[in-house]
Structures are given as C-alpha cells and as structure tokens.
Amino acid sequence: EDGSKTKVEYTFGYKKCTDGKARIFLHHSSVPFAAPKATISKQEVEDAQASWAAAIQRISKVCLDGGNFVAAAGEAAGEMYGYGK
C-alpha cells in the first residue's frame, strides 16, 4: 500500500485432479537468498550431507524395527539442523 516493492522467488507445483482441473499442490515463496562469504569448507559440507544420509537410514531402520522413529527423527534434527543456534 505504500508503493514499496520486494523481489521474491517462488515455486509452484501443479497436478491435474480427478475432475480434470489443474490445481496447485505445492507453493513456496521467499526473499532471494544472498550467500554470505563461505566460512565452511567443501569437506565439512560433504561430511554434513553424509551424516544426513546416515540419519535417514537410521530413522528408517528404527521405523522398520517398530521403534519410535519420531523420536529418532527429532534427535537427528536436533543434531544436524541449526534451528535456534
């Protein structure tokens, strides 16, 4: 309303529903990401990705074994994601 403008990036996913109409099933928008100067090495990124992949396998095994996979996922997220840090 004040005339200001903001650039955003967005993604939409569409699918055709049983009634034949195309509808949005996915929507995401955000302010464009401006990458800061790198303070992390390529090896550290690759190690973090390997840890994430191992966690997915561990969570899947807990699930298949009938265990508490929600707790396992929460523990993994607490270790790997920087939420609130």
GUSE-649115 format. One record per residue: z, y, x of N, C-alpha, C in turn; residue in one letter; residue number from 1. Coordinates in Angstrom, 1 decimal. Each point is the difference from the previous one (the first is absolute). Example, Ala and Ser with C-alpha at 12.3 -4.5 7.8 and 13.67 -1.06 7.14 Angstrom:
// residues 2
{{7.8; -5.7; 13.2}; {0.0; 1.2; -0.9}; {0.0; 1.2; 0.9}; 'A'; 1}
{{-0.7; 1.1; -0.4}; {0.0; 1.1; 0.9}; {0.8; 1.1; -0.8}; 'S'; 2}
This chain:
// residues 85
{{0.0; -1.2; 0.8}; {0.0; 1.2; -0.8}; {0.0; 1.3; 0.8}; 'E'; 1}
{{0.4; -0.2; 1.3}; {0.0; 1.2; 0.9}; {-1.3; 0.2; 0.8}; 'D'; 2}
{{-0.9; -0.9; -0.2}; {-1.3; 0.0; 0.7}; {0.0; -0.7; 1.3}; 'G'; 3}
{{1.1; -0.5; 0.5}; {0.0; -0.7; 1.3}; {-0.7; -1.3; -0.1}; 'S'; 4}
{{-0.5; -0.5; 1.1}; {-0.7; -1.2; 0.1}; {0.6; -1.0; 1.0}; 'K'; 5}
{{0.0; -1.2; -0.2}; {0.5; -1.1; 0.9}; {-1.1; -1.1; 0.1}; 'T'; 6}
{{-0.3; -0.4; 1.2}; {-0.9; -1.1; 0.2}; {0.8; -1.3; -0.2}; 'K'; 7}
{{-0.6; -0.9; -0.7}; {0.6; -1.4; -0.1}; {-1.0; -1.0; 0.2}; 'V'; 8}
{{0.5; -1.2; 0.5}; {-0.9; -1.2; 0.1}; {0.4; -0.9; -1.2}; 'E'; 9}
{{-0.9; -0.7; -0.5}; {0.3; -0.9; -1.1}; {-0.9; -1.3; 0.0}; 'Y'; 10}
{{0.6; -1.0; -0.7}; {-0.7; -1.2; -0.1}; {0.2; -0.5; -1.5}; 'T'; 11}
{{-1.1; -0.5; -0.5}; {0.0; -0.6; -1.4}; {-0.6; -1.4; 0.1}; 'F'; 12}
{{0.6; -0.9; -0.7}; {-0.6; -1.3; -0.2}; {-0.3; -0.2; -1.5}; 'G'; 13}
{{-1.2; -0.5; -0.3}; {-0.4; -0.2; -1.4}; {-0.3; -1.5; -0.2}; 'Y'; 14}
{{0.2; -0.4; -1.3}; {-0.4; -1.3; -0.4}; {-0.5; 0.1; -1.4}; 'K'; 15}
{{-0.8; -1.0; -0.3}; {-0.6; -0.1; -1.4}; {1.0; -0.9; -0.8}; 'K'; 16}
{{0.5; 0.6; -1.1}; {0.9; -0.8; -0.9}; {-0.7; -0.8; -1.0}; 'C'; 17}
{{0.8; -0.9; -0.7}; {-0.6; -0.9; -0.9}; {-0.8; 0.7; -1.1}; 'T'; 18}
{{0.3; 1.3; -0.3}; {-0.7; 0.7; -1.0}; {-1.3; 0.6; 0.5}; 'D'; 19}
{{-0.3; -0.2; 1.3}; {-1.2; 0.5; 0.6}; {0.1; 1.4; 0.6}; 'G'; 20}
{{1.2; 0.6; -0.1}; {0.1; 1.4; 0.5}; {0.6; -0.1; 1.4}; 'K'; 21}
{{-0.5; 0.9; 0.9}; {0.5; 0.1; 1.3}; {1.2; 0.8; 0.0}; 'A'; 22}
{{1.1; -0.5; 0.6}; {1.3; 0.7; 0.0}; {0.5; 0.1; 1.4}; 'R'; 23}
{{0.9; 1.0; 0.3}; {0.7; 0.1; 1.3}; {1.1; -1.1; 0.0}; 'I'; 24}
{{0.0; -0.7; 1.1}; {1.2; -0.9; 0.2}; {0.8; 0.3; 1.3}; 'F'; 25}
{{-0.5; 1.0; 0.8}; {0.7; 0.4; 1.2}; {-0.3; 1.5; 0.2}; 'L'; 26}
{{1.0; 0.7; 0.3}; {-0.1; 1.4; 0.3}; {1.0; 0.4; 1.0}; 'H'; 27}
{{-0.5; 0.7; 1.1}; {0.9; 0.6; 1.0}; {-0.5; 1.3; 0.5}; 'H'; 28}
{{0.8; 1.0; 0.1}; {-0.4; 1.3; 0.6}; {1.1; 0.5; 0.9}; 'S'; 29}
{{-0.4; 0.7; 1.0}; {1.0; 0.5; 0.9}; {-0.6; 1.2; 0.8}; 'S'; 30}
{{0.8; 0.8; 0.6}; {-0.4; 1.0; 0.9}; {-0.6; -0.6; 1.2}; 'V'; 31}
{{-1.1; 0.4; 0.6}; {-0.6; -0.6; 1.2}; {1.1; -0.2; 1.1}; 'P'; 32}
{{-0.1; -1.1; 0.7}; {0.9; -0.3; 1.1}; {-0.5; 0.7; 1.2}; 'F'; 33}
{{1.0; 0.7; 0.7}; {-0.3; 0.7; 1.2}; {0.8; -0.8; 1.1}; 'A'; 34}
{{-0.7; -0.7; 0.8}; {0.7; -0.9; 1.0}; {0.6; 0.9; 1.1}; 'A'; 35}
{{1.3; -0.3; 0.3}; {0.6; 0.7; 1.1}; {-0.4; -0.6; 1.3}; 'P'; 36}
{{0.3; 0.7; 1.1}; {-0.3; -0.5; 1.3}; {0.7; -1.4; 0.1}; 'K'; 37}
{{-0.7; -1.0; 0.6}; {0.5; -1.3; 0.1}; {1.3; -0.1; 0.9}; 'A'; 38}
{{1.0; -0.6; -0.6}; {1.2; -0.2; 0.8}; {0.3; -1.5; 0.1}; 'T'; 39}
{{-0.9; -0.8; -0.5}; {0.2; -1.5; 0.0}; {-1.3; -0.6; 0.6}; 'I'; 40}
{{0.2; -1.1; 0.8}; {-1.1; -0.6; 0.7}; {-0.7; -1.0; -0.9}; 'S'; 41}
{{-1.2; -0.3; 0.4}; {-0.8; -1.0; -0.7}; {0.7; -1.3; -0.1}; 'K'; 42}
{{0.6; -0.4; 1.1}; {0.8; -1.2; 0.1}; {1.1; 0.0; -1.0}; 'Q'; 43}
{{0.7; 1.1; -0.2}; {1.1; 0.1; -1.0}; {-0.5; -0.2; -1.4}; 'E'; 44}
{{-1.2; 0.6; -0.3}; {-0.6; -0.2; -1.3}; {-0.4; -1.4; -0.2}; 'V'; 45}
{{-0.6; -0.7; 1.0}; {-0.4; -1.4; -0.2}; {1.3; -0.8; -0.1}; 'E'; 46}
{{1.0; 0.2; 0.7}; {1.3; -0.7; -0.2}; {0.6; 0.2; -1.4}; 'D'; 47}
{{-0.1; 1.2; -0.5}; {0.5; 0.2; -1.4}; {-0.8; -0.7; -1.0}; 'A'; 48}
{{-1.4; 0.0; 0.2}; {-0.8; -0.8; -0.9}; {0.2; -1.4; 0.0}; 'Q'; 49}
{{0.3; -0.6; 1.2}; {0.3; -1.4; 0.2}; {1.3; -0.3; -0.7}; 'A'; 50}
{{1.0; 0.9; 0.1}; {1.3; -0.2; -0.7}; {-0.2; 0.0; -1.5}; 'S'; 51}
{{-0.8; 0.9; -0.5}; {-0.3; 0.1; -1.4}; {-0.6; -1.3; -0.5}; 'W'; 52}
{{-1.0; -0.5; 0.7}; {-0.7; -1.3; -0.4}; {1.0; -1.1; 0.0}; 'A'; 53}
{{0.9; -0.1; 1.0}; {1.0; -1.1; 0.1}; {0.9; 0.1; -1.2}; 'A'; 54}
{{0.4; 1.3; -0.3}; {0.9; 0.1; -1.2}; {-0.6; -0.4; -1.3}; 'A'; 55}
{{-1.3; 0.2; -0.2}; {-0.7; -0.5; -1.2}; {0.0; -1.5; 0.0}; 'I'; 56}
{{-0.2; -0.6; 1.1}; {0.1; -1.5; 0.1}; {1.4; -0.5; -0.3}; 'Q'; 57}
{{1.0; 0.7; 0.6}; {1.4; -0.4; -0.2}; {0.4; 0.2; -1.5}; 'R'; 58}
{{-0.4; 1.1; -0.6}; {0.3; 0.2; -1.5}; {-0.7; -1.1; -0.8}; 'I'; 59}
{{-1.2; -0.3; 0.3}; {-0.8; -1.0; -0.8}; {0.7; -1.4; 0.2}; 'S'; 60}
{{0.5; -0.3; 1.1}; {0.7; -1.3; 0.2}; {1.3; 0.0; -0.8}; 'K'; 61}
{{0.7; 1.1; 0.0}; {1.3; 0.1; -0.8}; {-0.4; -0.3; -1.4}; 'V'; 62}
{{-1.0; 0.6; -0.5}; {-0.5; -0.1; -1.4}; {-0.3; -1.5; -0.3}; 'C'; 63}
{{-0.9; -0.6; 0.9}; {-0.4; -1.3; -0.2}; {1.2; -1.0; 0.0}; 'L'; 64}
{{1.0; 0.3; 0.8}; {1.2; -0.9; 0.1}; {1.0; 0.3; -1.1}; 'D'; 65}
{{-0.4; 0.9; -1.0}; {0.9; 0.3; -1.1}; {1.1; 0.9; 0.3}; 'G'; 66}
{{-0.1; 0.7; 1.1}; {1.1; 1.0; 0.4}; {-0.2; 1.3; -0.6}; 'G'; 67}
{{0.9; 0.9; 0.4}; {0.0; 1.4; -0.5}; {-1.0; 0.9; 0.8}; 'N'; 68}
{{-1.2; -0.1; -0.4}; {-1.1; 0.7; 0.7}; {0.1; 1.5; -0.2}; 'F'; 69}
{{0.6; 0.5; -1.1}; {0.2; 1.4; -0.2}; {1.0; 0.5; 1.1}; 'V'; 70}
{{1.0; -0.7; 0.2}; {1.0; 0.4; 1.1}; {-0.7; 0.0; 1.4}; 'A'; 71}
{{-0.8; -1.0; 0.2}; {-0.7; -0.2; 1.3}; {-1.0; 1.2; 0.2}; 'A'; 72}
{{-0.7; 0.4; -1.1}; {-0.9; 1.1; 0.1}; {0.8; 1.3; 0.2}; 'A'; 73}
{{1.1; 0.2; -0.7}; {0.8; 1.2; 0.2}; {0.5; 0.1; 1.5}; 'G'; 74}
{{0.4; -1.1; 0.5}; {0.5; 0.0; 1.4}; {-1.1; 0.3; 1.0}; 'E'; 75}
{{-1.2; -0.5; -0.3}; {-1.1; 0.3; 0.9}; {-0.4; 1.4; -0.1}; 'A'; 76}
{{0.0; 0.6; -1.2}; {-0.4; 1.4; -0.2}; {1.0; 0.9; 0.7}; 'A'; 77}
{{1.3; -0.4; -0.1}; {1.0; 0.8; 0.7}; {-0.2; 0.0; 1.5}; 'G'; 78}
{{-0.5; -1.1; 0.6}; {-0.2; 0.0; 1.4}; {-1.3; 0.7; 0.4}; 'E'; 79}
{{-1.1; -0.1; -0.8}; {-1.3; 0.4; 0.5}; {-0.4; 1.4; -0.5}; 'M'; 80}
{{0.5; 0.5; -1.2}; {-0.5; 1.2; -0.5}; {1.0; 1.1; 0.3}; 'Y'; 81}
{{-0.5; 1.2; 0.2}; {0.8; 1.2; 0.5}; {0.5; 0.8; -1.2}; 'G'; 82}
{{0.2; -0.6; -1.1}; {0.5; 0.8; -1.2}; {1.3; 0.6; 0.3}; 'Y'; 83}
{{0.2; 1.3; -0.2}; {1.3; 0.6; 0.2}; {0.4; 0.2; 1.4}; 'G'; 84}
{{-0.8; -0.3; 1.0}; {0.4; 0.1; 1.4}; {-0.7; 1.1; 0.7}; 'K'; 85}
